[in-house]
Amino acid sequence: MLKERKKYKVKYITDKKGNKKEVILSINEYNQLLEDIEDLAIAAAREKDVLIDHDKVIEQLRKDGLL
């Protein structure tokens, strides 16, 4: 499921012709953006992980005496 796109209060630094050259974000927005990028990298790295059905995990935990 996709999350709603976040709205950032972005300011731009432009050249003399008005072309956007750089972006200014608040430190909080910058940190949130870094955290989101890290989350995406983790998700991408786990894309091929084998998934186990919840009921099977519970069954195995009970079998192993952990529940």
Backbone as a ProteinNet text record, in pm:
[ID]
protein_1_A
[PRIMARY]
MLKERKKYKVKYITDKKGNKKEVILSINEYNQLLEDIEDLAIAAAREKDVLIDHDKVIEQLRKDGLL
[TERTIARY]
84.5	0	88.8	56.5	134.1	86	181.7	146.5	119.9	44	19	151.2	168.4	290.4	298	413.7	433.2	451.8	404.1	420.7	533.7	634.6	747.6	740.6	785.9	795.7	932.1	936.4	1062	1086.7	1210.9	1254	1361.9	1366	1463.3	1562.5	1683.8	1784.3	1791	1777	1775.8	1894.4	1924.6	2029.2	1967	2045.2	1997	1883.6	1874.4	1768.2	1642.2	1646.6	1530.6	1526.6	1631.9	1638.7	1669.3	1591.9	1613.1	1744.3	1828.7	1960.6	1981.1	1917.6	1934.3	1802.4	1792.3	1671.8	1708.1	1621.8	1638.1	1519.6	1550.1	1448.9	1479.2	1377.4	1404.4	1483	1553.9	1632.6	1541.7	1422.1	1327.1	1281.9	1250.9	1209.1	1324.1	1443.7	1562	1583.2	1574.3	1591.3	1482.5	1359.5	1249.5	1272.6	1320.6	1350.8	1460.3	1564.8	1670.6	1616.4	1528.4	1468.4	1383.4	1306.7	1225	1311.9	1423	1514.7	1573.3	1610.1	1664	1559	1434.7	1326.2	1307.5	1313.7	1299.8	1415.4	1535.5	1651.3	1636.4	1587.1	1565.5	1458.5	1349.8	1242.2	1292.6	1372.9	1427.6	1520.1	1599.9	1691.9	1616.8	1497.4	1418	1315.5	1319.8	1219.7	1208.9	1320.5	1320.3	1317.5	1296.9	1288.2	1170.2	1189	1082.1	984.8	858.1	755.5	694.5	667.2	606.8	471.6	370.5	235.9	234.3	160.6	153.8	113	12	-34.5	75.3	157.9	267.9	375.1	398.1	494.7	444.9	318.5	259.7	267.7	232.9	238.5	380.8	480.7	619	665.2	626	661.2	601	478	414	484.9	518.8	589.1	724.3	792	922.2	911.9	788	768.2	794.7	791.4	817.5	689.7	577.9	448.7	367.6
-118	0	123.9	218.9	342	443.1	507.6	614.2	741.1	828.7	958.8	1034.1	1100.5	1177.4	1291.8	1306.8	1412	1545.8	1647.1	1783.8	1849.2	1890.7	1958.8	2107	2187.6	2331.8	2357.5	2344.8	2352.7	2494.4	2536.8	2664.4	2631.4	2708.6	2683.2	2797.8	2761.5	2860.5	2853.9	2968.6	2972.6	3051.8	3025.9	3105.7	3235.5	3315.1	3444.5	3431.6	3315.4	3292.2	3231.8	3207.1	3151.6	2999.7	2934.6	2789	2739.6	2641.8	2586.4	2510.5	2542.8	2482.3	2404.4	2447.7	2383.1	2389.9	2304.9	2296.8	2323.3	2393.1	2416.3	2351.3	2265.5	2201.1	2233.3	2227.4	2239.6	2115.6	2124.7	2010.7	1893.3	1918.7	1811.3	1740.6	1817.8	1757.9	1679.5	1733.4	1665.7	1531.1	1531.2	1407.1	1306.1	1353.1	1262.8	1203.1	1283.4	1236.6	1129.2	1150.5	1050.5	921	932.3	814.7	738.3	810.5	746.9	674.4	735.4	672	544.7	549.7	431.9	320.1	356.9	258	192.2	271.1	216.6	122.9	157.7	71.5	-62.2	-58.6	-181.7	-266.7	-203.3	-276.3	-339.9	-268	-321	-439.2	-430.6	-539.1	-664.4	-647.8	-762	-811.3	-755.7	-787.6	-937.6	-1008	-1150.1	-1240.9	-1184	-1265.1	-1361.6	-1479	-1577.6	-1538.9	-1536.7	-1502.4	-1629.7	-1628.6	-1743.3	-1699.6	-1781	-1753.7	-1741.4	-1645.6	-1619.9	-1744.5	-1815.7	-1936.2	-2041.5	-2052.5	-2149.6	-2108.6	-1980.1	-1931.8	-1965	-1936.9	-1967	-2116.5	-2197.4	-2343	-2390.4	-2335.1	-2374.7	-2330.3	-2208.9	-2160.3	-2249.3	-2292.9	-2381.6	-2516.6	-2566.1	-2693.5	-2688.3	-2573	-2555.1	-2517.1	-2506.2	-2472.6	-2327	-2241.3	-2099.8	-2019.1	-2082.5	-2017.6	-2104.8
0	0	0	-81.7	-89.9	12.5	75.5	168.8	89.6	150.5	88.3	75.1	-36.9	-60.2	41.3	100.5	200.6	132.4	198.6	149.1	225.8	153.4	215.4	182	276.3	252.4	189.4	58.6	-15	-62.8	-49.1	-106.2	-208	-314.7	-420.5	-432.3	-465.9	-504.2	-656.1	-718.3	-864.6	-917.5	-1045.4	-1109.3	-1161.8	-1229.2	-1278.4	-1379.6	-1443.5	-1542.1	-1480	-1349.6	-1280.6	-1279.8	-1326.5	-1324.8	-1183.4	-1136.6	-1003.1	-1001.1	-904.8	-894.3	-764.5	-656.4	-527	-450.2	-348.4	-267.3	-121.7	-53	90.2	161.2	258.1	342.3	487.4	571.7	715.8	757.8	867.2	915	946.7	999.2	1029.9	902.8	798.7	672.2	609.4	618.3	566	636.7	769.6	846	812.8	796.8	760.1	621.8	531.3	396	400.4	478.9	493.8	552.9	650.6	712.7	610.8	529.8	426.3	324	285.9	190.3	250.4	378.3	445.4	451.1	482.2	485.9	348.9	242.9	107.6	73.4	115.7	90.6	162.3	285.1	361.6	293.5	252.3	184.3	55.1	-20.4	-145.6	-118	-12.2	21.9	64.8	118.3	167.4	65.8	-52.5	-154.3	-183.7	-177.5	-211.6	-88.9	29.2	150.4	140.5	197	201.2	312	278.6	377	433	563.2	629.8	684.8	658.5	705.6	858.4	909.1	1053.4	1131.2	1081.5	1151.1	1160.4	1057.2	1059	1159.9	1173.2	1272.7	1412.2	1438.8	1570.3	1597.6	1498.5	1513.4	1547.2	1478	1502.2	1641.4	1682.4	1816.5	1924.9	1904.5	2002.2	2004.3	1885.5	1874.9	1946.5	1935.9	1999.7	2147	2198	2338.1	2371.1	2269.9	2292.9	2315.5	2297.2	2326.3	2419.6
[MASK]
+++++++++++++++++++++++++++++++++++++++++++++++++++++++++++++++++++

